[in-house]
Amino acid sequence: METEAAEEALRNFGTQSGLAALVEQYVWYFVIAFALLFVRDSVTNALAGIAMFVGSDYDENMVCYIQTNGSRRPARITKTTLFSTSFYLYEIKDGQITGGTLLNVPNSELKSLRIERPLDTLHLPDQS
């Protein structure tokens, strides 16, 4: 008898206090905020990808140098998408390419990557 009275009191407390109405009203806000936390990285990469396409001096198949793990390695930009950029990093020994690796970088991390582009060779006139 006492448990039934306690359960009834709890149900009445929930409806009288407005707690149920509050949860019902704001549950969608919490769901949307939770979903936005997962989408945040994708939106950041997409915006960085748009910036890469619009205002970048780097194009696909361009040769460059990338600083990774303390060493400067020759590389080639192979693919640029809205969310990531791919590089082929080459290993060179005695002037010959001996191997390489594929580096796929999210566009939001490109700003922290040190990328150098070699300049064209200039043929200077003799100064004699």
mmCIF file of the C-alpha atoms, coordinates in Angstrom:
data_MODEL
# 
_entry.id   MODEL 
# 
loop_
_atom_site.group_PDB 
_atom_site.id 
_atom_site.type_symbol 
_atom_site.label_atom_id 
_atom_site.label_alt_id 
_atom_site.label_comp_id 
_atom_site.label_asym_id 
_atom_site.label_entity_id 
_atom_site.label_seq_id 
_atom_site.pdbx_PDB_ins_code 
_atom_site.Cartn_x 
_atom_site.Cartn_y 
_atom_site.Cartn_z 
_atom_site.occupancy 
_atom_site.B_iso_or_equiv 
_atom_site.pdbx_formal_charge 
_atom_site.auth_seq_id 
_atom_site.auth_comp_id 
_atom_site.auth_asym_id 
_atom_site.auth_atom_id 
_atom_site.pdbx_PDB_model_num 
ATOM 1   C CA . MET A 1 1   ? 0.000  0.000  0.000   1.00 0.00 ? 1   MET A CA 1 
ATOM 2   C CA . GLU A 1 2   ? 2.788  2.404  0.900   1.00 0.00 ? 2   GLU A CA 1 
ATOM 3   C CA . THR A 1 3   ? 4.727  1.679  -2.330  1.00 0.00 ? 3   THR A CA 1 
ATOM 4   C CA . GLU A 1 4   ? 1.653  2.428  -4.436  1.00 0.00 ? 4   GLU A CA 1 
ATOM 5   C CA . ALA A 1 5   ? 1.161  5.686  -2.580  1.00 0.00 ? 5   ALA A CA 1 
ATOM 6   C CA . ALA A 1 6   ? 4.838  6.573  -3.065  1.00 0.00 ? 6   ALA A CA 1 
ATOM 7   C CA . GLU A 1 7   ? 4.678  5.823  -6.795  1.00 0.00 ? 7   GLU A CA 1 
ATOM 8   C CA . GLU A 1 8   ? 1.525  7.915  -7.135  1.00 0.00 ? 8   GLU A CA 1 
ATOM 9   C CA . ALA A 1 9   ? 3.172  10.769 -5.228  1.00 0.00 ? 9   ALA A CA 1 
ATOM 10  C CA . LEU A 1 10  ? 6.204  10.581 -7.520  1.00 0.00 ? 10  LEU A CA 1 
ATOM 11  C CA . ARG A 1 11  ? 4.043  10.716 -10.647 1.00 0.00 ? 11  ARG A CA 1 
ATOM 12  C CA . ASN A 1 12  ? 2.118  13.656 -9.272  1.00 0.00 ? 12  ASN A CA 1 
ATOM 13  C CA . PHE A 1 13  ? 5.358  15.412 -8.286  1.00 0.00 ? 13  PHE A CA 1 
ATOM 14  C CA . GLY A 1 14  ? 6.710  15.054 -11.839 1.00 0.00 ? 14  GLY A CA 1 
ATOM 15  C CA . THR A 1 15  ? 3.585  16.481 -13.433 1.00 0.00 ? 15  THR A CA 1 
ATOM 16  C CA . GLN A 1 16  ? 3.109  19.218 -10.852 1.00 0.00 ? 16  GLN A CA 1 
ATOM 17  C CA . SER A 1 17  ? 6.719  20.389 -10.805 1.00 0.00 ? 17  SER A CA 1 
ATOM 18  C CA . GLY A 1 18  ? 6.978  20.735 -14.546 1.00 0.00 ? 18  GLY A CA 1 
ATOM 19  C CA . LEU A 1 19  ? 10.084 18.581 -14.696 1.00 0.00 ? 19  LEU A CA 1 
ATOM 20  C CA . ALA A 1 20  ? 8.557  16.302 -17.294 1.00 0.00 ? 20  ALA A CA 1 
ATOM 21  C CA . ALA A 1 21  ? 7.496  19.290 -19.407 1.00 0.00 ? 21  ALA A CA 1 
ATOM 22  C CA . LEU A 1 22  ? 10.972 20.795 -19.129 1.00 0.00 ? 22  LEU A CA 1 
ATOM 23  C CA . VAL A 1 23  ? 12.677 17.614 -20.276 1.00 0.00 ? 23  VAL A CA 1 
ATOM 24  C CA . GLU A 1 24  ? 10.163 17.141 -23.065 1.00 0.00 ? 24  GLU A CA 1 
ATOM 25  C CA . GLN A 1 25  ? 10.624 20.708 -24.274 1.00 0.00 ? 25  GLN A CA 1 
ATOM 26  C CA . TYR A 1 26  ? 14.406 20.866 -24.228 1.00 0.00 ? 26  TYR A CA 1 
ATOM 27  C CA . VAL A 1 27  ? 15.398 17.326 -25.199 1.00 0.00 ? 27  VAL A CA 1 
ATOM 28  C CA . TRP A 1 28  ? 15.714 18.357 -28.877 1.00 0.00 ? 28  TRP A CA 1 
ATOM 29  C CA . TYR A 1 29  ? 18.168 21.105 -27.979 1.00 0.00 ? 29  TYR A CA 1 
ATOM 30  C CA . PHE A 1 30  ? 20.425 18.579 -26.268 1.00 0.00 ? 30  PHE A CA 1 
ATOM 31  C CA . VAL A 1 31  ? 20.176 16.148 -29.193 1.00 0.00 ? 31  VAL A CA 1 
ATOM 32  C CA . ILE A 1 32  ? 21.091 18.854 -31.724 1.00 0.00 ? 32  ILE A CA 1 
ATOM 33  C CA . ALA A 1 33  ? 23.995 20.143 -29.596 1.00 0.00 ? 33  ALA A CA 1 
ATOM 34  C CA . PHE A 1 34  ? 25.327 16.593 -29.222 1.00 0.00 ? 34  PHE A CA 1 
ATOM 35  C CA . ALA A 1 35  ? 25.106 16.012 -32.990 1.00 0.00 ? 35  ALA A CA 1 
ATOM 36  C CA . LEU A 1 36  ? 26.918 19.297 -33.703 1.00 0.00 ? 36  LEU A CA 1 
ATOM 37  C CA . LEU A 1 37  ? 29.863 18.142 -31.606 1.00 0.00 ? 37  LEU A CA 1 
ATOM 38  C CA . PHE A 1 38  ? 30.341 15.234 -34.013 1.00 0.00 ? 38  PHE A CA 1 
ATOM 39  C CA . VAL A 1 39  ? 29.863 17.384 -37.118 1.00 0.00 ? 39  VAL A CA 1 
ATOM 40  C CA . ARG A 1 40  ? 32.281 20.103 -35.965 1.00 0.00 ? 40  ARG A CA 1 
ATOM 41  C CA . ASP A 1 41  ? 35.406 18.433 -37.377 1.00 0.00 ? 41  ASP A CA 1 
ATOM 42  C CA . SER A 1 42  ? 33.760 17.835 -40.741 1.00 0.00 ? 42  SER A CA 1 
ATOM 43  C CA . VAL A 1 43  ? 32.672 21.466 -40.985 1.00 0.00 ? 43  VAL A CA 1 
ATOM 44  C CA . THR A 1 44  ? 36.168 22.663 -40.022 1.00 0.00 ? 44  THR A CA 1 
ATOM 45  C CA . ASN A 1 45  ? 37.779 20.428 -42.679 1.00 0.00 ? 45  ASN A CA 1 
ATOM 46  C CA . ALA A 1 46  ? 35.253 21.556 -45.299 1.00 0.00 ? 46  ALA A CA 1 
ATOM 47  C CA . LEU A 1 47  ? 35.950 25.245 -44.626 1.00 0.00 ? 47  LEU A CA 1 
ATOM 48  C CA . ALA A 1 48  ? 39.700 24.629 -44.751 1.00 0.00 ? 48  ALA A CA 1 
ATOM 49  C CA . GLY A 1 49  ? 39.203 22.703 -48.005 1.00 0.00 ? 49  GLY A CA 1 
ATOM 50  C CA . ILE A 1 50  ? 37.326 25.607 -49.543 1.00 0.00 ? 50  ILE A CA 1 
ATOM 51  C CA . ALA A 1 51  ? 40.154 27.929 -48.466 1.00 0.00 ? 51  ALA A CA 1 
ATOM 52  C CA . MET A 1 52  ? 42.657 25.513 -50.048 1.00 0.00 ? 52  MET A CA 1 
ATOM 53  C CA . PHE A 1 53  ? 40.801 25.532 -53.371 1.00 0.00 ? 53  PHE A CA 1 
ATOM 54  C CA . VAL A 1 54  ? 40.148 29.277 -53.496 1.00 0.00 ? 54  VAL A CA 1 
ATOM 55  C CA . GLY A 1 55  ? 43.224 30.979 -52.095 1.00 0.00 ? 55  GLY A CA 1 
ATOM 56  C CA . SER A 1 56  ? 46.060 28.522 -52.388 1.00 0.00 ? 56  SER A CA 1 
ATOM 57  C CA . ASP A 1 57  ? 49.257 28.611 -54.398 1.00 0.00 ? 57  ASP A CA 1 
ATOM 58  C CA . TYR A 1 58  ? 49.408 24.822 -54.319 1.00 0.00 ? 58  TYR A CA 1 
ATOM 59  C CA . ASP A 1 59  ? 47.820 22.698 -57.043 1.00 0.00 ? 59  ASP A CA 1 
ATOM 60  C CA . GLU A 1 60  ? 47.585 18.977 -57.707 1.00 0.00 ? 60  GLU A CA 1 
ATOM 61  C CA . ASN A 1 61  ? 50.760 17.355 -59.127 1.00 0.00 ? 61  ASN A CA 1 
ATOM 62  C CA . MET A 1 62  ? 52.886 20.174 -57.746 1.00 0.00 ? 62  MET A CA 1 
ATOM 63  C CA . VAL A 1 63  ? 56.304 19.246 -56.340 1.00 0.00 ? 63  VAL A CA 1 
ATOM 64  C CA . CYS A 1 64  ? 57.058 20.557 -52.868 1.00 0.00 ? 64  CYS A CA 1 
ATOM 65  C CA . TYR A 1 65  ? 59.015 19.815 -49.690 1.00 0.00 ? 65  TYR A CA 1 
ATOM 66  C CA . ILE A 1 66  ? 57.304 18.829 -46.448 1.00 0.00 ? 66  ILE A CA 1 
ATOM 67  C CA . GLN A 1 67  ? 58.822 18.957 -42.982 1.00 0.00 ? 67  GLN A CA 1 
ATOM 68  C CA . THR A 1 68  ? 57.873 15.728 -41.159 1.00 0.00 ? 68  THR A CA 1 
ATOM 69  C CA . ASN A 1 69  ? 59.400 14.279 -38.007 1.00 0.00 ? 69  ASN A CA 1 
ATOM 70  C CA . GLY A 1 70  ? 62.287 16.722 -38.121 1.00 0.00 ? 70  GLY A CA 1 
ATOM 71  C CA . SER A 1 71  ? 63.349 15.926 -41.684 1.00 0.00 ? 71  SER A CA 1 
ATOM 72  C CA . ARG A 1 72  ? 62.628 17.727 -44.940 1.00 0.00 ? 72  ARG A CA 1 
ATOM 73  C CA . ARG A 1 73  ? 61.315 15.343 -47.604 1.00 0.00 ? 73  ARG A CA 1 
ATOM 74  C CA . PRO A 1 74  ? 60.462 15.906 -51.262 1.00 0.00 ? 74  PRO A CA 1 
ATOM 75  C CA . ALA A 1 75  ? 56.789 15.400 -51.977 1.00 0.00 ? 75  ALA A CA 1 
ATOM 76  C CA . ARG A 1 76  ? 54.122 15.747 -54.635 1.00 0.00 ? 76  ARG A CA 1 
ATOM 77  C CA . ILE A 1 77  ? 50.546 16.882 -54.031 1.00 0.00 ? 77  ILE A CA 1 
ATOM 78  C CA . THR A 1 78  ? 48.462 14.084 -55.505 1.00 0.00 ? 78  THR A CA 1 
ATOM 79  C CA . LYS A 1 79  ? 44.880 14.805 -54.528 1.00 0.00 ? 79  LYS A CA 1 
ATOM 80  C CA . THR A 1 80  ? 42.976 17.692 -53.003 1.00 0.00 ? 80  THR A CA 1 
ATOM 81  C CA . THR A 1 81  ? 39.407 17.185 -51.847 1.00 0.00 ? 81  THR A CA 1 
ATOM 82  C CA . LEU A 1 82  ? 37.039 19.215 -49.753 1.00 0.00 ? 82  LEU A CA 1 
ATOM 83  C CA . PHE A 1 83  ? 38.062 17.403 -46.568 1.00 0.00 ? 83  PHE A CA 1 
ATOM 84  C CA . SER A 1 84  ? 41.676 16.245 -47.077 1.00 0.00 ? 84  SER A CA 1 
ATOM 85  C CA . THR A 1 85  ? 44.849 16.570 -49.151 1.00 0.00 ? 85  THR A CA 1 
ATOM 86  C CA . SER A 1 86  ? 47.114 13.662 -50.132 1.00 0.00 ? 86  SER A CA 1 
ATOM 87  C CA . PHE A 1 87  ? 50.870 13.828 -50.642 1.00 0.00 ? 87  PHE A CA 1 
ATOM 88  C CA . TYR A 1 88  ? 53.385 11.310 -51.953 1.00 0.00 ? 88  TYR A CA 1 
ATOM 89  C CA . LEU A 1 89  ? 56.519 11.642 -49.820 1.00 0.00 ? 89  LEU A CA 1 
ATOM 90  C CA . TYR A 1 90  ? 59.642 10.337 -51.550 1.00 0.00 ? 90  TYR A CA 1 
ATOM 91  C CA . GLU A 1 91  ? 62.760 8.737  -50.111 1.00 0.00 ? 91  GLU A CA 1 
ATOM 92  C CA . ILE A 1 92  ? 65.867 9.683  -52.092 1.00 0.00 ? 92  ILE A CA 1 
ATOM 93  C CA . LYS A 1 93  ? 69.257 7.988  -51.887 1.00 0.00 ? 93  LYS A CA 1 
ATOM 94  C CA . ASP A 1 94  ? 72.189 8.938  -54.114 1.00 0.00 ? 94  ASP A CA 1 
ATOM 95  C CA . GLY A 1 95  ? 69.950 11.089 -56.296 1.00 0.00 ? 95  GLY A CA 1 
ATOM 96  C CA . GLN A 1 96  ? 67.499 8.233  -57.007 1.00 0.00 ? 96  GLN A CA 1 
ATOM 97  C CA . ILE A 1 97  ? 64.008 7.698  -55.646 1.00 0.00 ? 97  ILE A CA 1 
ATOM 98  C CA . THR A 1 98  ? 64.188 4.513  -53.558 1.00 0.00 ? 98  THR A CA 1 
ATOM 99  C CA . GLY A 1 99  ? 60.703 4.499  -52.057 1.00 0.00 ? 99  GLY A CA 1 
ATOM 100 C CA . GLY A 1 100 ? 58.033 6.616  -50.570 1.00 0.00 ? 100 GLY A CA 1 
ATOM 101 C CA . THR A 1 101 ? 54.904 6.893  -48.497 1.00 0.00 ? 101 THR A CA 1 
ATOM 102 C CA . LEU A 1 102 ? 51.424 8.331  -48.838 1.00 0.00 ? 102 LEU A CA 1 
ATOM 103 C CA . LEU A 1 103 ? 50.492 11.109 -46.422 1.00 0.00 ? 103 LEU A CA 1 
ATOM 104 C CA . ASN A 1 104 ? 46.808 12.022 -46.138 1.00 0.00 ? 104 ASN A CA 1 
ATOM 105 C CA . VAL A 1 105 ? 46.254 15.227 -44.138 1.00 0.00 ? 105 VAL A CA 1 
ATOM 106 C CA . PRO A 1 106 ? 42.894 16.726 -43.088 1.00 0.00 ? 106 PRO A CA 1 
ATOM 107 C CA . ASN A 1 107 ? 42.646 20.220 -44.544 1.00 0.00 ? 107 ASN A CA 1 
ATOM 108 C CA . SER A 1 108 ? 42.221 21.751 -41.089 1.00 0.00 ? 108 SER A CA 1 
ATOM 109 C CA . GLU A 1 109 ? 45.779 20.587 -40.255 1.00 0.00 ? 109 GLU A CA 1 
ATOM 110 C CA . LEU A 1 110 ? 47.443 21.989 -43.401 1.00 0.00 ? 110 LEU A CA 1 
ATOM 111 C CA . LYS A 1 111 ? 48.138 25.297 -41.681 1.00 0.00 ? 111 LYS A CA 1 
ATOM 112 C CA . SER A 1 112 ? 50.337 23.533 -39.114 1.00 0.00 ? 112 SER A CA 1 
ATOM 113 C CA . LEU A 1 113 ? 52.248 21.623 -41.801 1.00 0.00 ? 113 LEU A CA 1 
ATOM 114 C CA . ARG A 1 114 ? 55.407 23.231 -43.194 1.00 0.00 ? 114 ARG A CA 1 
ATOM 115 C CA . ILE A 1 115 ? 55.155 23.064 -46.985 1.00 0.00 ? 115 ILE A CA 1 
ATOM 116 C CA . GLU A 1 116 ? 57.854 24.587 -49.213 1.00 0.00 ? 116 GLU A CA 1 
ATOM 117 C CA . ARG A 1 117 ? 57.665 24.950 -52.959 1.00 0.00 ? 117 ARG A CA 1 
ATOM 118 C CA . PRO A 1 118 ? 60.962 25.034 -54.888 1.00 0.00 ? 118 PRO A CA 1 
ATOM 119 C CA . LEU A 1 119 ? 61.500 28.075 -57.059 1.00 0.00 ? 119 LEU A CA 1 
ATOM 120 C CA . ASP A 1 120 ? 62.243 27.878 -60.744 1.00 0.00 ? 120 ASP A CA 1 
ATOM 121 C CA . THR A 1 121 ? 65.911 27.944 -61.707 1.00 0.00 ? 121 THR A CA 1 
ATOM 122 C CA . LEU A 1 122 ? 67.130 31.369 -62.810 1.00 0.00 ? 122 LEU A CA 1 
ATOM 123 C CA . HIS A 1 123 ? 69.819 31.670 -65.455 1.00 0.00 ? 123 HIS A CA 1 
ATOM 124 C CA . LEU A 1 124 ? 71.715 34.810 -64.506 1.00 0.00 ? 124 LEU A CA 1 
ATOM 125 C CA . PRO A 1 125 ? 73.856 36.609 -67.083 1.00 0.00 ? 125 PRO A CA 1 
ATOM 126 C CA . ASP A 1 126 ? 77.631 36.646 -66.650 1.00 0.00 ? 126 ASP A CA 1 
ATOM 127 C CA . GLN A 1 127 ? 78.758 39.582 -64.528 1.00 0.00 ? 127 GLN A CA 1 
ATOM 128 C CA . SER A 1 128 ? 82.248 39.733 -66.055 1.00 0.00 ? 128 SER A CA 1 
# 
